[in-house]
Amino acid sequence: MHIIPIASGKGGVGKSLIAANLSIALGQAGKRVCLADLDLGGSNLHMILGTPSPSRGIGTYLSTPNSSFEEIVGETDYENLSFIPGDAEIPGIANLQAGQRNKIIRKLIGLQADYLVLDLGAGTNFNILDFFLISNKGIIITTPTPTATVNAYLFLKNVAFRQITAAVKKDSATADFLDRLKRDGTALQRVYIPKLLEHIKAADPGTYAAYLGRASRFHPRLILNMLENPDDTEKANKLRRSCQQYLDIDMEHLGVIYRDDLQDTALRSRLPIILYKPQSVLAQAIYRIADKIIQSGDSAEDEDVDVLVDLDESYQNAEAEASADFAAKLGYLEELMQAGALSMGDLIETVKTQQLEINHLKKENRLLKSKILKSIP
């Protein structure tokens, strides 16, 4: 079973939309798929799937003695797709204890499916990080906005630190050193992962070797969502360079998805976008990403087998796809205008709205740069 955790550094980047539609696309390709809503503090994946509000989910499973995990795994109306709800209505369900988290992980790993897709909550608490690290090939969702890309980087920084702490033995010199870092919040905030690893290598070779064993198998993947134009792909390149330089992590680029207001219409209609309008640019991008995942999965016998992926080529392909999809979007707008479904006034209003968003993002970018400069000692 191939496990696909889907995470983001912040909310509002379309993570659940991608998780739901990608799961349906994999099911349509003949793969047995189980989709789990692990955004336990805000479980609403059933709304994107267009299914009724569930009566049982992970929350009821954990809070009901002697309950069966199999009871919360339900079939859906979509081909080859089963679904595990999350139960956000149960107070405190997002704050899992370590034993509860490990119990869920064991049950998830024991499922019978070709693909297990995990829709994780936003943020960097240990529950989310450990769910993400169930697989070595989790997917990070971000958008071109400065806040989203910064939070995606910070998420991966927390993942790297979590891998380091997981490799540390209790009562070791490294454990004591990390405890001192944690007590000094400023030092922990500014920790430079490569320098930290150099310190661990010199002081605790055993821990360093254990970490390398984990890190060498870790190959996260990136999806850039809500693009406005092809130039936005440069944000993915910048994020990649930051992760390479400061975290010693490199990522495969799975692809790009343009912003499309049709998604809101599909959501109100209680239909996933790839069913509401399968020929839309957004839906075709989902199918393209699903094909890449299937090709990658079919090339490996299990999660521990590395598939040789040309990472540079994956970014070049994403740029080409961004240009092609942008041309397709313009062609669609032209068709609407010629058919009279879109007036010149509608088009002008759309451009004005986008210009306002661009100006807002520029201000946000200047503010972030100012904060970064002030934080540099």
C-alpha positions in Angstrom: 0.0 0.0 0.0 1.3 3.4 -1.0 0.7 6.0 1.7 0.2 9.6 0.7 0.0 12.1 3.6 -1.0 15.6 2.3 0.0 18.5 4.5 0.5 22.3 4.4 2.2 24.8 6.6 -1.0 26.9 6.8 -4.7 26.6 6.1 -6.6 27.9 3.1 -4.2 26.5 0.4 -6.6 23.9 -1.0 -5.2 20.9 0.7 -8.5 19.1 1.3 -9.7 19.9 -2.2 -6.6 18.2 -3.7 -6.8 15.2 -1.3 -10.5 14.5 -2.2 -10.2 15.0 -6.0 -6.8 13.1 -6.2 -8.3 10.2 -4.3 -11.3 10.0 -6.8 -8.9 10.3 -9.7 -6.8 7.4 -8.4 -10.0 5.3 -7.9 -11.1 6.1 -11.4 -7.8 4.7 -12.6 -8.7 1.3 -11.1 -6.7 1.7 -7.8 -8.3 0.8 -4.5 -8.1 4.0 -2.4 -8.9 4.8 1.2 -9.1 8.5 2.1 -8.8 9.5 5.8 -9.7 12.9 7.2 -7.0 13.5 9.8 -7.6 17.2 10.1 -9.1 16.3 13.4 -9.7 19.9 14.6 -11.6 20.9 11.5 -12.9 17.7 9.8 -14.9 18.8 6.7 -13.6 16.5 4.0 -17.1 14.9 3.6 -18.4 18.2 2.3 -15.9 18.3 -0.5 -16.8 14.7 -1.3 -20.5 15.6 -1.2 -21.4 12.9 1.3 -23.7 13.3 4.2 -22.4 14.4 7.6 -20.9 11.2 9.1 -22.3 9.8 12.4 -19.1 8.0 13.3 -15.5 8.7 12.7 -12.0 8.7 14.3 -13.3 10.7 17.2 -16.1 8.3 18.1 -13.7 5.3 17.6 -11.2 6.7 20.1 -13.9 7.8 22.6 -16.0 4.7 22.5 -14.7 1.7 24.4 -14.4 -1.6 22.5 -15.3 0.0 19.2 -14.0 -1.4 15.9 -11.9 0.7 13.5 -13.5 -1.2 10.6 -16.9 0.3 11.5 -15.7 3.8 10.6 -14.3 2.8 7.2 -17.2 3.5 4.9 -17.8 3.0 1.2 -18.6 6.1 -1.0 -20.5 6.6 -4.2 -17.1 7.0 -6.0 -15.4 4.1 -7.8 -12.9 2.2 -5.6 -13.0 4.8 -2.9 -13.6 4.3 0.8 -13.6 7.1 3.4 -12.7 7.5 7.1 -14.3 10.7 8.6 -12.5 12.6 11.4 -15.2 13.9 13.8 -14.3 17.5 14.6 -17.5 17.8 16.7 -15.9 15.9 19.6 -14.2 18.4 21.9 -10.4 17.9 22.2 -10.1 15.3 19.4 -7.3 17.3 17.8 -5.2 16.9 20.9 -4.3 13.2 20.6 -2.2 11.5 23.2 0.8 9.6 21.9 -0.9 6.3 22.5 -4.0 7.3 20.6 -1.9 8.6 17.7 0.1 5.4 17.5 -3.1 3.3 17.7 -4.6 5.2 14.7 -1.3 4.8 12.8 -1.3 1.0 13.3 -4.9 0.7 12.2 -4.3 2.8 9.1 -1.2 0.8 8.1 -3.3 -2.4 8.4 -5.9 -1.3 5.9 -6.2 -3.2 2.6 -5.8 -0.7 -0.3 -3.5 0.3 -3.1 -3.3 3.9 -1.9 -4.0 5.5 1.5 -4.5 9.2 1.2 -4.2 11.2 4.5 -5.7 14.7 4.6 -3.8 16.3 7.5 -4.5 19.4 9.5 -2.6 22.6 9.0 0.3 23.4 11.4 3.3 21.6 12.9 2.2 19.9 16.1 3.7 16.4 16.7 0.5 14.6 15.7 0.6 16.2 12.2 4.3 15.7 11.8 4.1 12.0 12.8 1.2 11.3 10.5 3.2 13.0 7.7 6.2 10.8 8.5 4.2 7.6 8.1 5.4 7.8 4.5 8.7 9.0 3.1 6.9 10.6 0.1 4.4 12.9 1.7 3.0 15.8 -0.4 3.3 19.5 0.6 0.6 21.8 -0.7 1.4 25.5 -1.0 0.4 28.6 -3.0 2.5 31.3 -4.5 1.7 33.8 -1.7 4.7 34.7 0.6 2.9 33.5 3.8 2.1 30.1 2.2 5.6 29.4 0.9 7.2 30.5 4.2 4.9 28.2 6.1 5.6 25.3 3.8 9.3 25.8 4.5 8.7 26.0 8.2 6.6 22.8 8.1 9.6 21.0 6.5 12.0 22.5 9.0 9.8 21.1 11.8 9.7 17.7 10.0 13.5 17.7 9.8 13.8 18.6 13.5 11.3 15.8 14.3 13.4 13.3 12.4 16.5 14.4 14.4 14.7 14.1 17.8 13.3 10.7 16.8 16.9 9.5 16.2 18.2 10.7 19.5 18.6 8.2 22.4 17.5 9.3 25.9 20.2 10.5 28.3 22.7 11.0 25.4 24.7 14.2 24.9 22.6 15.1 21.9 19.4 14.7 24.0 20.7 17.1 26.6 21.8 19.6 23.9 18.4 19.5 22.2 16.7 20.0 25.6 18.7 23.2 26.1 17.7 24.4 22.7 14.0 23.8 23.4 14.3 25.8 26.7 15.8 28.7 24.7 12.9 29.6 22.3 15.0 32.1 20.4 17.9 29.7 19.8 15.4 27.0 18.6 13.7 29.5 16.3 17.0 30.4 14.6 18.5 26.8 14.6 20.3 26.1 11.3 19.7 22.4 10.5 23.1 21.7 8.7 25.1 23.3 11.5 23.0 21.4 14.1 23.8 18.2 12.2 27.5 19.0 12.2 27.4 19.4 16.0 25.6 16.0 16.4 28.0 14.3 14.0 31.0 15.4 16.1 29.4 14.8 19.5 27.2 11.8 18.9 28.1 9.7 15.8 25.5 7.1 16.6 22.6 9.6 16.6 24.0 11.1 13.4 24.1 7.7 11.6 20.5 7.0 12.8 19.3 10.3 11.5 21.0 9.8 8.1 19.2 6.5 7.8 15.9 8.3 8.2 16.8 11.3 6.1 18.1 9.3 3.2 14.7 7.7 2.7 12.8 11.0 3.0 11.6 12.3 -0.4 8.8 14.8 0.0 6.8 16.1 -3.0 5.4 19.5 -3.8 2.2 20.7 -5.4 1.9 24.5 -6.2 -1.8 25.4 -6.0 -3.8 28.5 -6.9 -1.6 29.9 -9.6 -2.6 33.1 -11.4 0.1 33.1 -14.2 3.1 31.0 -15.3 5.5 33.4 -13.4 4.2 32.0 -10.1 6.2 28.8 -10.7 9.4 30.7 -9.6 8.0 30.5 -6.1 8.4 26.8 -6.1 12.0 27.1 -7.3 12.7 29.6 -4.4 11.1 27.2 -1.9 13.2 24.3 -3.2 16.5 26.3 -3.0 15.7 27.3 0.6 15.0 23.7 1.6 18.2 22.5 -0.1 20.4 25.2 1.5 18.9 25.4 5.0 17.4 22.0 5.6 19.3 19.6 3.3 16.0 18.5 1.9 15.1 18.3 -1.8 11.7 17.9 -3.2 10.1 16.5 -6.4 7.6 18.9 -8.1 4.4 17.0 -8.8 2.8 19.8 -10.7 0.8 23.0 -10.6 -2.9 23.8 -10.3 -4.4 27.2 -11.3 -7.0 29.1 -9.3 -10.5 28.4 -10.6 -13.7 29.9 -9.3 -15.5 26.8 -10.6 -14.3 25.0 -7.5 -16.6 27.2 -5.4 -19.5 26.4 -7.7 -18.7 22.7 -7.5 -18.6 22.8 -3.7 -22.0 24.4 -3.5 -23.3 21.7 -5.8 -21.7 19.1 -3.5 -19.7 17.6 -6.3 -15.9 17.3 -6.5 -14.5 19.5 -9.3 -13.2 16.5 -11.4 -16.8 15.3 -11.6 -18.5 18.7 -11.9 -16.3 19.7 -14.8 -13.7 17.0 -15.7 -12.4 18.9 -18.7 -11.6 22.1 -16.7 -8.0 23.2 -16.4 -8.1 22.4 -12.7 -9.5 18.9 -13.1 -7.0 18.0 -15.8 -4.2 19.2 -13.5 -5.5 16.8 -10.8 -5.6 13.9 -13.3 -2.1 14.7 -14.5 -0.8 14.6 -10.9 -2.6 11.3 -10.3 -0.9 9.8 -13.4 2.5 10.9 -12.0 1.8 9.3 -8.7 0.6 6.0 -10.3 3.7 5.9 -12.6 6.0 6.4 -9.6 4.1 3.9 -7.5 4.1 1.2 -10.2 7.9 1.6 -10.6 8.5 0.7 -7.0 7.6 -2.5 -5.2 7.2 -0.8 -1.8 7.7 2.4 0.1 11.4 1.7 0.9 12.4 1.4 -2.8 13.8 4.6 -4.2 12.5 5.5 -7.6 15.1 7.5 -9.6 13.4 10.8 -10.3 15.2 13.6 -12.0 14.2 16.4 -9.6 15.4 19.2 -11.9 13.3 17.7 -14.7 10.2 17.7 -12.4 10.5 21.5 -12.0 11.1 22.1 -15.7 8.0 20.0 -16.5 6.0 22.0 -13.9 7.0 25.2 -15.6 6.0 23.8 -19.0 2.6 22.6 -17.6 2.0 26.1 -16.1 2.5 27.7 -19.5 0.3 25.2 -21.2 -2.5 25.5 -18.6 -2.4 29.3 -18.7 -2.9 29.2 -22.5 -5.8 26.8 -22.0 -7.4 29.2 -19.5 -7.1 32.1 -21.9 -8.6 30.0 -24.7 -11.5 29.1 -22.4 -12.1 32.8 -21.6 -12.0 33.6 -25.3 -14.6 30.9 -26.0 -16.9 32.4 -23.3 -16.6 35.9 -24.7 -17.4 34.7 -28.3 -20.3 32.7 -27.0 -21.6 35.8 -25.1 -21.4 34.0 -21.7 -18.7 36.5 -20.6 -18.9 40.2 -21.3 -16.0 42.7 -21.6 -17.3 44.2 -18.4 -17.0 40.8 -16.6 -13.4 40.5 -17.9 -12.4 44.0 -16.8 -13.9 43.4 -13.3 -11.9 40.1 -13.0 -8.7 41.9 -13.9 -9.4 44.7 -11.4 -10.0 42.1 -8.7 -6.7 40.3 -9.5 -4.9 43.7 -9.4 -6.2 44.3 -5.9 -5.0 40.9 -4.8 -1.6 41.5 -6.4 -1.2 44.9 -4.6 -2.2 43.2 -1.3 0.4 40.5 -1.8 3.1 43.1 -2.6 2.3 44.8 0.8 2.4 41.5 2.6 5.7 40.6 0.9 7.3 43.9 2.0 6.1 43.3 5.6 7.6 39.8 5.7 10.9 41.1 4.3 11.0 43.8 7.0 10.4 41.1 9.7 13.1 38.9 8.3 15.7 41.7 8.2 14.8 42.6 11.8 15.3 39.0 13.0 18.8 38.8 11.5 21.4 39.4 14.3 
